[in-house]
């Protein structure tokens, strides 16, 4: 499945970054990715909100640099969250 095929995100593990600053958000994102790789989850959701866009940009930058992220994009039904596809280890 590709990210463009995703319609419902309710069943994906979710990280809510409301209230975090950029540095704390980066640490939480990396921990969340690591935990979900260990658990074998292929798709995750990160809620960053709309606001000024600071957290959205931090999420994007952190995900682009992470080798465990296959692809990511803003969820088309809610531009305050990003859906992420992680590498799948067997």
C-alpha positions, 0 to 999 in steps of 0.5 A: 500500500502507498501513502496516497491509498490511505483513507483512514488513519485511526488504526495507525499508532499516533504521536501528538506533538501539540505543546512541544517545541522543535527540539523536544519534538525531534527527540519524540519523533525519533523515539516514536519511529524507533519504537514502531520499527521494533514493533513492526508497524509499517504506518504511523501518524504524527500530529503536528497541528497547523499553527505557524508551521514550525512543527510541521517543518520540523517533522518534515526535516526529521523524517527526510533525514531518517533512513527508516522512513520510506515516504511521508506526506501530509494527510490529505483529509487533515493538513495538521497531521503527517502519515509516514511509511516506515521500512518493514523488517522481516 
